[in-house]
């Protein structure tokens, strides 16, 4: 059974990448050696947080991600994991 790449999968992947970007920029801010670099990284961090928020709002509005419902998050994770296993197997 072949799984199709859906809008939901793409949006969730973007959300994961956006969260990773926020973490990376936050680390860069605290590791910056000069004030100029730190200021630049703070700007990028602010932009990354804004982007992540927009994607998060979008996937929640579609019902694809419910950040406040642990049971639904675990259910979706299991479905996505099974989808990945099916692609491999």
Secondary structure, DSSP 8 states (H G I E B T S, - for coil): ------HHHHHHHHHHHHHHHHHHHHHHHHH-SSHHHHHHHHHHHHHHHHHHHHHHHHHHHTTS--TT-HHHHHHHHHHHHHHHHHHH-
